[in-house]
Amino acid sequence: MTEGGWAYDGAPVALSPETVTLVHGTSFCVCGSDGNIDGAAAQGVFFQDTRIVSGWSLRVDGGSVEHITTVTRDPFRMTFVGRGRSRSHDAESTLLVRRERYVGEGMREDITLRNFGREAVAHVVTVHVEADFADLFEVKEGRVRQRGRQECDVEPEELRITRWWDGRNQGVRVRADGADYSPCALTFRIVIPPKEAWSTRVTVEPVRDGHATESMFPRERPIEESVPVVRARRWRREAPVLRYTGKPSLAATLQRSRQDLGALRIFDPDRPSDTAVAAGAPWFMTLFGRDSILASLMSLPIDPNLALGTVRTLAHHQGTRVDPDSEEEPGRILHEMRFGPDASLALGGGNVYYGTADATPLFVVLLGELTRWGIDRDQVAAMIPHVDRALAWIDEYGDRDGDGFVEYRRATPRGLVNQGWKDSWDGVNFADGRIAEGPIALCEVQGYVHAAYLARSCLCEDFGDREGARYWRERAARLKARFDESFWLPDRGHYAIALDGDKRPVDALTSNIGHCLWSGIVADDKAERVADALLGPDMFTGWGVRTLSSAMGAYNPMSYHNGSVWPHDNALVVHGLMRYGFVEHARRVATAVLDAAEAFGGRLPELLCGFDRAEYPDPIPYPTSCSPQAWASATPVHLLRVLLRIEPYAPHRKVWLAPVLPEAFEPLALDGVPMMGVRVSLEIDGDDVRITGLPDDVELIRAPVAPHPELNGGRWR
């Protein structure tokens, strides 16, 4: 995801620490901890990148409600508890105010007032509503502008607010039981007997061009029968369960990750069988190429179908033509999709933007991983033409000058300057802090291409194409050798983050080289120096590995990409370290990240500041970090997989298992892990390692997988 490099390069509005977020699919709500919504503070209810509610406040007898607490049951539902103001100066309030809010393609709020007094009381309850239909980018960047004309229509059964512009209209319909409607307000005049309660249900439904979106929480149906609740219940039932562990905080973190990933799923009504994952709340509740791929890849031990749905959805939108404005090219995988009212505010000035160098090779890598975890063979076969189109993009468009490396340079001023995962405008720089000029060939992107070639080799072998398997293995080997020649910095002991437009190595020490370990492109004789560089005091904070060494000119621990710590980045670093056999390095980083998760109450943010743990005893959050965020939520899941050293290869009917859990995590038991078309259970207590539930024809190998199994004669040993 990105915070810079847009047509607008300003920083996003920082949300107050008292802000809370509810999320389901492409809908989310950002509000105060008391439940009220202040549009001036970048709050609101959003649906498909449009703010459909910009103001929402509850008042009792004209006064505000005194906030007591906020309770979260699910990411899409929250309870706000408060009390009404006392009518006597010398007595406490006897009026409890409870608001149950549910978000999903709009919003529903159940309001209950309970009278704990000994006499009946009369109250006037008012809900004030505002809607500006601002584009998400306007809200995020604090530059909302009014467009068109707006009408507020009061009907006998509803309040409707509509904005008209450019021949289109966007609206919202607000309805409640027992309400009197007036412009921008719903009023309830009630009498509550002693020790009794009054309640009502308010629904907010988006309307686009006259067509209302059906509420996910109809007023006439119990909440427990609503689509989000049913989905969440099924997700919990089918997801793996950590039965026990020596570290209780690990169980809480994994439970939160599972819950958040379930809430970040997005469902395509035109293809209901395809469930993908959105990048993160509040500003990225949409499909992102890189983010969705990596988040679903790291979530394979929870649900491989999430990765399959992501692959299928991205394949559906795979590039077919050359369009400089959107940077679409044949075979290219998209960067992001947007649905807001003003497409000119989005990257590329349209609804789909393709300006990313890494999503296309990662798309191939993800399908390779899915194959190994045991996804249906026919599903894999259906995606192979898309894989080959992605590989063709690497040759025909990704490698711009024929030097064997994938480079990027934006084709439009409306696009991203940097098109790797560090996509802020200053995310690629030299050791002295100078910004690198393009075209840029990133080190990790070459690694992803290397991994994509090996994944295609394995797919060829799995489908009986030995000649194809050999061809892609040889391409991977040639790329690896050329990468080592061009990117290695012998005087520094690490790889360059990139080659700039003049083919000069960009010599900053960054976490990107950890991705190179993950992809297997690092030469064996260089791996130890790379591993040690990543764990040096200038890189490792005690909470994880920094994006940029503190010895570099551009280092800033409070920046987005130049010294911060990203959980997903560290997950790939850990996997890369483990791949090359640096177990203690990997455990050290994994433990640090999971310690950070514990400090954040089980939910890792998108990123945290890169201050050293010795300087501050608690991790320092980044001010505008997304939370929940998909690949941060998937990080604990992936870290546990890596520490378990569990690697399935379904086509060859083999599973490697050699746990190296930190001692504090044991004993550990995990049930219901999807693999090979079944669900398995794991129990680890020192040298006592058990796995049950594997099919009878699957061979269990109690050893770590070979560092480069794809190159072992084309076969996993």
DRENVEXZA-298137 format. One line per 10 residues: number of its first residue (from 0); for each residue x, y, z of C-alpha. Coordinates in pm, whole numbers. Example, Ala and Ser with C-alpha at 12.3 -4.5 7.8 and 13.67 -1.06 7.14 Angstrom:
// DRENVEXZA-298137
0 = 1230 -450 780 ~ 1367 -106 714
This chain:
// DRENVEXZA-298137
0 = 0 0 0 ~ 107 354 -42 ~ 103 685 134 ~ 306 878 -122 ~ 373 891 -491 ~ 11 969 -572 ~ -92 1261 -784 ~ -127 1417 -438 ~ 185 1360 -229 ~ 62 1496 104
10 = 38 1290 418 ~ -294 1126 509 ~ -497 1269 793 ~ -383 1118 1122 ~ -674 964 1309 ~ -716 1034 1679 ~ -604 762 1923 ~ -968 762 2039 ~ -1083 659 1691 ~ -1223 310 1633
20 = -1282 123 1309 ~ -1545 -131 1205 ~ -1498 -320 882 ~ -1668 -573 657 ~ -1578 -625 292 ~ -1565 -294 106 ~ -1758 -118 385 ~ -1609 37 694 ~ -1686 291 963 ~ -1438 523 1133
30 = -1581 697 1439 ~ -1503 820 1786 ~ -1490 577 2074 ~ -1831 712 2182 ~ -1985 607 1849 ~ -2037 955 1711 ~ -1900 1045 1368 ~ -1721 1374 1301 ~ -1664 1427 930 ~ -1409 1701 992
40 = -1189 1442 1168 ~ -1174 1211 864 ~ -1447 990 1010 ~ -1751 841 842 ~ -1928 537 707 ~ -1776 432 374 ~ -1911 209 100 ~ -1713 134 -216 ~ -1468 420 -151 ~ -1747 675 -91
50 = -1834 837 242 ~ -2207 782 269 ~ -2230 917 625 ~ -2014 1215 724 ~ -2192 1302 1048 ~ -2374 1088 1304 ~ -2449 1187 1660 ~ -2693 1070 1923 ~ -2843 1317 2168 ~ -3086 1265 2454
60 = -3301 1563 2551 ~ -3070 1782 2347 ~ -2759 1680 2536 ~ -2471 1450 2455 ~ -2439 1103 2604 ~ -2162 1048 2859 ~ -1939 774 2718 ~ -1856 480 2947 ~ -1695 210 2733 ~ -1664 53 2389
70 = -1684 -323 2335 ~ -1583 -506 2016 ~ -1734 -848 1945 ~ -1635 -879 1580 ~ -1450 -646 1343 ~ -1786 -548 1190 ~ -1982 -492 1511 ~ -1921 -277 1813 ~ -2110 -175 2126 ~ -2096 180 2263
80 = -2213 213 2623 ~ -2292 545 2789 ~ -2537 716 3016 ~ -2769 1009 2983 ~ -2709 1329 3172 ~ -2874 1343 3514 ~ -3168 1581 3544 ~ -3062 1662 3898 ~ -2733 1820 3992 ~ -2698 1610 4306
90 = -2796 1268 4167 ~ -2632 1019 3940 ~ -2783 928 3606 ~ -3023 633 3598 ~ -3044 620 3217 ~ -2822 367 3040 ~ -2766 427 2667 ~ -2647 132 2458 ~ -2572 148 2086 ~ -2502 -171 1889
100 = -2347 -83 1552 ~ -2308 -319 1256 ~ -2126 -235 932 ~ -2166 -412 597 ~ -2284 -248 273 ~ -2417 32 487 ~ -2485 39 859 ~ -2736 -63 1121 ~ -2749 77 1473 ~ -2968 -69 1747
110 = -3030 192 2017 ~ -3151 91 2363 ~ -3229 321 2656 ~ -3278 150 2994 ~ -3438 331 3285 ~ -3293 218 3619 ~ -3498 478 3805 ~ -3811 419 4015 ~ -4033 645 3806 ~ -4134 659 3442
120 = -3932 909 3238 ~ -3999 1087 2910 ~ -3713 1158 2673 ~ -3652 1303 2329 ~ -3390 1101 2143 ~ -3238 1252 1829 ~ -3002 1105 1572 ~ -2840 1374 1358 ~ -2726 1257 1014 ~ -2500 1418 754
130 = -2380 1281 420 ~ -2134 1451 185 ~ -2059 1155 -50 ~ -1694 1252 -59 ~ -1444 1034 -235 ~ -1229 831 3 ~ -912 1001 -121 ~ -1056 1343 -41 ~ -1131 1234 314 ~ -798 1054 359
140 = -603 1358 246 ~ -815 1620 424 ~ -930 1806 112 ~ -1301 1735 78 ~ -1477 1951 -180 ~ -1845 1983 -251 ~ -1970 1882 -593 ~ -2307 1914 -762 ~ -2623 1979 -563 ~ -2763 1798 -263
150 = -3122 1731 -159 ~ -3264 1609 170 ~ -3605 1448 125 ~ -3831 1367 418 ~ -4067 1078 348 ~ -4321 921 584 ~ -4106 611 628 ~ -3752 735 565 ~ -3502 1015 535 ~ -3323 1028 202
160 = -3015 1240 125 ~ -2902 1257 -238 ~ -2622 1436 -421 ~ -2641 1496 -797 ~ -2342 1564 -1023 ~ -2232 1491 -1381 ~ -2558 1315 -1464 ~ -2517 1072 -1174 ~ -2647 1055 -822 ~ -2534 904 -496
170 = -2764 876 -200 ~ -2833 726 135 ~ -3160 607 286 ~ -3205 621 665 ~ -3495 439 827 ~ -3597 350 1182 ~ -3891 213 1376 ~ -4098 485 1543 ~ -3903 783 1407 ~ -4023 1130 1315
180 = -3817 1245 1016 ~ -3692 1597 954 ~ -3407 1725 735 ~ -3089 1552 857 ~ -3243 1417 1177 ~ -3451 1133 1321 ~ -3644 1208 1641 ~ -3801 967 1888 ~ -4035 1086 2164 ~ -4050 813 2421
190 = -4165 723 2771 ~ -3980 449 2957 ~ -4149 286 3259 ~ -3935 229 3570 ~ -3684 -55 3542 ~ -3773 -108 3176 ~ -3618 -29 2839 ~ -3697 122 2500 ~ -3522 36 2176 ~ -3521 104 1804
200 = -3325 -6 1500 ~ -3181 244 1252 ~ -3054 135 911 ~ -2841 327 663 ~ -2851 199 305 ~ -2644 337 15 ~ -2827 430 -304 ~ -2650 471 -637 ~ -2827 606 -945 ~ -3161 531 -782
210 = -3079 170 -690 ~ -3066 92 -318 ~ -2821 -164 -186 ~ -2996 -432 13 ~ -2907 -412 380 ~ -2690 -689 522 ~ -2864 -629 855 ~ -3240 -593 780 ~ -3431 -444 1071 ~ -3687 -723 1064
220 = -3431 -1004 1102 ~ -3224 -1109 1405 ~ -2860 -1006 1384 ~ -2749 -1367 1428 ~ -2910 -1449 1092 ~ -2735 -1168 902 ~ -2485 -1248 627 ~ -2177 -1108 808 ~ -2254 -1298 1128 ~ -2318 -1622 938
230 = -1993 -1575 743 ~ -1797 -1499 1060 ~ -1943 -1803 1233 ~ -1850 -2028 940 ~ -1501 -1874 922 ~ -1444 -1944 1293 ~ -1577 -2297 1260 ~ -1358 -2386 964 ~ -1036 -2208 1066 ~ -755 -2388 1251
240 = -750 -2369 1630 ~ -447 -2339 1854 ~ -559 -2589 2118 ~ -284 -2504 2362 ~ 56 -2337 2377 ~ 309 -2247 2641 ~ 268 -1882 2540 ~ -95 -1766 2592 ~ -34 -1435 2413 ~ 46 -1631 2096
250 = -299 -1789 2108 ~ -461 -1446 2151 ~ -260 -1301 1863 ~ -347 -1585 1628 ~ -713 -1561 1722 ~ -712 -1188 1646 ~ -536 -1250 1315 ~ -792 -1509 1216 ~ -1076 -1276 1310 ~ -934 -978 1121
260 = -856 -1177 807 ~ -1215 -1297 806 ~ -1340 -938 823 ~ -1105 -825 544 ~ -1245 -1076 296 ~ -1423 -922 -2 ~ -1694 -1101 -196 ~ -1769 -1048 -564 ~ -2147 -1071 -623 ~ -2084 -1160 -988
270 = -1852 -1448 -889 ~ -1970 -1555 -543 ~ -1731 -1850 -530 ~ -1430 -1615 -542 ~ -1337 -1465 -206 ~ -1036 -1234 -207 ~ -876 -1027 66 ~ -873 -647 87 ~ -552 -469 180 ~ -660 -300 502
280 = -871 -53 695 ~ -951 219 689 ~ -818 346 355 ~ -751 31 155 ~ -1068 -176 168 ~ -1028 -293 -188 ~ -835 -542 -396 ~ -460 -472 -412 ~ -238 -686 -629 ~ 73 -715 -414
290 = -99 -686 -76 ~ -377 -929 -153 ~ -132 -1183 -298 ~ 110 -1177 -6 ~ -164 -1166 259 ~ -342 -1467 108 ~ -12 -1652 61 ~ 74 -1600 427 ~ -280 -1713 520 ~ -254 -2051 347
300 = -247 -2239 681 ~ -586 -2082 762 ~ -768 -2113 430 ~ -614 -2188 88 ~ -943 -2087 -72 ~ -868 -1727 15 ~ -555 -1749 -199 ~ -744 -1927 -476 ~ -1012 -1657 -478 ~ -743 -1389 -490
310 = -569 -1559 -784 ~ -895 -1602 -974 ~ -1007 -1244 -910 ~ -673 -1098 -1018 ~ -672 -1323 -1326 ~ -1017 -1189 -1417 ~ -875 -836 -1423 ~ -539 -924 -1579 ~ -421 -664 -1831 ~ -516 -710 -2197
320 = -407 -385 -2367 ~ -155 -105 -2347 ~ -296 202 -2172 ~ -42 458 -2046 ~ -295 630 -1819 ~ -375 321 -1614 ~ -36 160 -1694 ~ -224 -150 -1806 ~ -21 -388 -2023 ~ -104 -735 -2157
330 = -52 -994 -1884 ~ 11 -741 -1608 ~ -154 -787 -1269 ~ -327 -483 -1125 ~ -199 -268 -842 ~ -536 -158 -706 ~ -905 -114 -779 ~ -1114 187 -673 ~ -1488 260 -685 ~ -1517 617 -555
340 = -1734 891 -711 ~ -1436 1081 -852 ~ -1210 845 -1049 ~ -977 1135 -1127 ~ -856 1123 -767 ~ -740 761 -795 ~ -406 647 -932 ~ -407 666 -1309 ~ -731 864 -1300 ~ -949 552 -1331
350 = -1101 263 -1139 ~ -819 15 -1203 ~ -450 99 -1188 ~ -173 -143 -1293 ~ 146 42 -1196 ~ 330 -221 -997 ~ 644 -417 -1082 ~ 600 -699 -834 ~ 237 -815 -840 ~ 280 -996 -1172
360 = 564 -1232 -1070 ~ 407 -1273 -725 ~ 86 -1387 -895 ~ 282 -1680 -1041 ~ 448 -1752 -705 ~ 110 -1766 -532 ~ -30 -2022 -774 ~ 283 -2232 -721 ~ 228 -2222 -344 ~ -137 -2313 -387
370 = -35 -2618 -589 ~ 196 -2735 -314 ~ -73 -2694 -48 ~ -305 -2917 -247 ~ -558 -2702 -429 ~ -774 -2885 -685 ~ -574 -2980 -995 ~ -844 -2855 -1234 ~ -841 -2515 -1061 ~ -465 -2495 -1111
380 = -493 -2597 -1477 ~ -748 -2322 -1538 ~ -502 -2060 -1412 ~ -196 -2172 -1611 ~ -284 -1962 -1921 ~ -292 -1658 -1692 ~ 44 -1760 -1545 ~ 195 -1776 -1891 ~ 54 -1436 -1980 ~ 213 -1299 -1662
390 = 549 -1451 -1755 ~ 516 -1307 -2104 ~ 464 -963 -1946 ~ 798 -1002 -1764 ~ 980 -1054 -2095 ~ 787 -811 -2315 ~ 711 -522 -2080 ~ 875 -579 -1740 ~ 1228 -602 -1882 ~ 1222 -265 -2055
400 = 1573 -272 -2200 ~ 1649 -641 -2246 ~ 1914 -664 -1971 ~ 1735 -954 -1802 ~ 1597 -750 -1510 ~ 1247 -616 -1451 ~ 1248 -236 -1424 ~ 978 24 -1376 ~ 922 387 -1468 ~ 577 532 -1445
410 = 403 601 -1774 ~ 179 877 -1639 ~ 220 1170 -1399 ~ -89 1027 -1225 ~ 96 706 -1140 ~ 331 588 -869 ~ 692 704 -885 ~ 803 385 -711 ~ 632 60 -802 ~ 767 -192 -554
420 = 628 -250 -207 ~ 814 58 -81 ~ 608 273 -311 ~ 638 610 -140 ~ 813 873 -351 ~ 1133 853 -142 ~ 1130 478 -85 ~ 1438 395 -298 ~ 1754 587 -211 ~ 2132 561 -198
430 = 2333 518 123 ~ 2394 893 133 ~ 2021 963 110 ~ 1999 1067 -256 ~ 1682 955 -433 ~ 1741 698 -707 ~ 1629 796 -1058 ~ 1455 545 -1285 ~ 1405 319 -1452 ~ 1452 124 -1128
440 = 1529 -249 -1106 ~ 1453 -354 -747 ~ 1644 -641 -590 ~ 1336 -810 -443 ~ 1149 -791 -774 ~ 1430 -987 -941 ~ 1390 -1236 -658 ~ 1017 -1262 -718 ~ 1084 -1325 -1089 ~ 1334 -1595 -991
450 = 1071 -1756 -767 ~ 811 -1723 -1045 ~ 1037 -1909 -1289 ~ 1087 -2189 -1036 ~ 714 -2203 -964 ~ 644 -2239 -1336 ~ 909 -2512 -1354 ~ 732 -2705 -1081 ~ 395 -2657 -1251 ~ 543 -2796 -1572
460 = 671 -3100 -1390 ~ 343 -3149 -1206 ~ 164 -3162 -1540 ~ 420 -3390 -1707 ~ 608 -3127 -1911 ~ 970 -3214 -1830 ~ 1112 -3002 -2112 ~ 922 -2699 -1986 ~ 1039 -2768 -1632 ~ 1401 -2774 -1744
470 = 1358 -2454 -1947 ~ 1225 -2253 -1651 ~ 1485 -2395 -1412 ~ 1760 -2285 -1646 ~ 1609 -1937 -1676 ~ 1598 -1912 -1298 ~ 1963 -2019 -1271 ~ 2075 -1763 -1530 ~ 1884 -1486 -1356 ~ 2032 -1582 -1020
480 = 2388 -1568 -1156 ~ 2331 -1236 -1332 ~ 2167 -1092 -1021 ~ 2467 -1184 -808 ~ 2703 -1019 -1056 ~ 2506 -696 -1081 ~ 2361 -640 -732 ~ 2627 -769 -491 ~ 2830 -501 -310 ~ 3148 -678 -196
490 = 3278 -383 5 ~ 2951 -358 199 ~ 2862 -726 235 ~ 2506 -703 111 ~ 2305 -665 -207 ~ 2202 -326 -347 ~ 1837 -238 -307 ~ 1821 -161 -679 ~ 1992 -61 -1000 ~ 1909 292 -1107
500 = 1849 423 -1457 ~ 2224 428 -1528 ~ 2260 67 -1400 ~ 2442 187 -1092 ~ 2382 -15 -774 ~ 2171 179 -525 ~ 2383 95 -225 ~ 2155 149 77 ~ 2120 -136 327 ~ 1753 -227 341
510 = 1517 -504 446 ~ 1451 -575 76 ~ 1746 -813 76 ~ 1553 -1033 319 ~ 1294 -1083 45 ~ 1581 -1202 -174 ~ 1651 -1473 82 ~ 1282 -1566 77 ~ 1277 -1601 -302 ~ 1600 -1804 -311
520 = 1791 -1572 -545 ~ 2074 -1513 -294 ~ 2394 -1701 -374 ~ 2479 -1959 -110 ~ 2821 -1806 -45 ~ 2664 -1465 23 ~ 2375 -1579 245 ~ 2554 -1561 579 ~ 2670 -1203 523 ~ 2317 -1105 420
530 = 2170 -1271 729 ~ 2419 -1100 959 ~ 2355 -763 794 ~ 1981 -796 860 ~ 2042 -869 1229 ~ 2302 -595 1279 ~ 2228 -326 1542 ~ 2160 -71 1269 ~ 1885 -294 1123 ~ 1733 -495 1408
540 = 1536 -290 1662 ~ 1427 -561 1904 ~ 1074 -537 1757 ~ 1182 -642 1409 ~ 1407 -551 1117 ~ 1401 -191 995 ~ 1317 -107 636 ~ 1636 101 619 ~ 1955 87 822 ~ 1998 358 1083
550 = 2342 424 929 ~ 2189 544 601 ~ 2147 906 503 ~ 1769 886 457 ~ 1707 704 786 ~ 1408 830 982 ~ 1245 592 1232 ~ 916 783 1197 ~ 903 758 817 ~ 683 528 614
560 = 955 331 438 ~ 1293 468 553 ~ 1352 318 895 ~ 1014 189 1011 ~ 936 -175 1091 ~ 673 -358 885 ~ 541 -689 1019 ~ 482 -848 676 ~ 831 -744 566 ~ 971 -922 870
570 = 762 -1232 802 ~ 932 -1269 463 ~ 1272 -1194 617 ~ 1213 -1471 874 ~ 1110 -1716 603 ~ 1417 -1625 400 ~ 1650 -1671 696 ~ 1493 -2008 772 ~ 1516 -2113 406 ~ 1893 -2071 414
580 = 1926 -2246 750 ~ 1979 -1947 982 ~ 1748 -2081 1250 ~ 1861 -1862 1539 ~ 1845 -1548 1324 ~ 1493 -1642 1217 ~ 1374 -1721 1569 ~ 1513 -1394 1699 ~ 1321 -1185 1447 ~ 1002 -1393 1474
590 = 1001 -1365 1852 ~ 1053 -988 1833 ~ 758 -938 1598 ~ 532 -1158 1809 ~ 640 -961 2117 ~ 529 -648 1934 ~ 195 -814 1858 ~ 148 -889 2227 ~ 226 -526 2313 ~ -40 -412 2066
600 = -303 -637 2224 ~ -271 -912 1963 ~ -328 -697 1654 ~ -19 -597 1462 ~ -54 -263 1284 ~ 52 -206 924 ~ 384 -70 1049 ~ 549 71 1360 ~ 820 326 1414 ~ 1178 203 1395
610 = 1296 309 1740 ~ 1519 67 1926 ~ 1362 -147 2195 ~ 1633 -35 2436 ~ 1521 326 2386 ~ 1148 270 2437 ~ 1013 -28 2634 ~ 701 -47 2415 ~ 673 -43 2036 ~ 580 301 1901
620 = 291 295 1651 ~ 316 480 1322 ~ 60 764 1328 ~ -138 677 1014 ~ -92 302 1017 ~ -381 91 888 ~ -539 -149 1136 ~ -661 -411 1075 ~ -436 -459 775 ~ -427 -780 575
630 = -61 -872 553 ~ 2 -753 909 ~ -286 -975 1023 ~ -142 -1267 827 ~ 209 -1218 968 ~ 165 -1419 1293 ~ 13 -1705 1094 ~ 307 -1711 857 ~ 562 -1681 1136 ~ 417 -1988 1309
640 = 425 -2180 981 ~ 792 -2091 934 ~ 882 -2184 1293 ~ 707 -2517 1245 ~ 908 -2567 925 ~ 612 -2736 765 ~ 625 -2758 384 ~ 369 -2963 191 ~ 410 -3066 -172 ~ 77 -3216 -274
650 = 168 -3324 -632 ~ 452 -3539 -493 ~ 249 -3648 -188 ~ 512 -3536 64 ~ 517 -3315 373 ~ 833 -3190 545 ~ 807 -3112 917 ~ 1093 -3010 1148 ~ 974 -2760 1415 ~ 1216 -2512 1570
660 = 975 -2335 1802 ~ 1112 -2109 2075 ~ 1107 -2298 2403 ~ 845 -2063 2549 ~ 594 -2164 2279 ~ 594 -2531 2382 ~ 405 -2747 2431 ~ 190 -2652 2133 ~ -107 -2820 1969 ~ -275 -2699 1652
670 = -591 -2853 1504 ~ -762 -2822 1167 ~ -477 -2703 944 ~ -594 -2735 579 ~ -345 -2926 368 ~ -354 -3189 92 ~ -732 -3164 78 ~ -771 -3265 445 ~ -728 -3106 787 ~ -438 -3212 1003
680 = -344 -3172 1368 ~ 3 -3098 1504 ~ 142 -3155 1852 ~ 492 -3037 1945 ~ 663 -3083 2280 ~ 1040 -3080 2244 ~ 1149 -3379 2037 ~ 798 -3527 2055 ~ 645 -3413 1725 ~ 319 -3561 1600
690 = 102 -3495 1296 ~ -230 -3670 1245 ~ -488 -3665 970 ~ -263 -3686 665 ~ -385 -3911 382 ~ -233 -4260 386 ~ -45 -4203 61 ~ 141 -3896 188 ~ 500 -3944 304 ~ 599 -3748 614
700 = 964 -3639 614 ~ 1084 -3533 957 ~ 1349 -3296 830 ~ 1365 -2943 694 ~ 1297 -2910 325 ~ 1604 -2868 102 ~ 1710 -2501 76 ~ 1648 -2502 -298 ~ 1415 -2797 -364 ~ 1311 -2670 -704
710 = 1671 -2707 -827 ~ 1725 -3058 -691 ~ 1696 -3220 -1031 ~ 1356 -3062 -1064 ~ 1230 -3264 -773 ~ 1171 -3205 -405 ~ 1386 -3455 -221
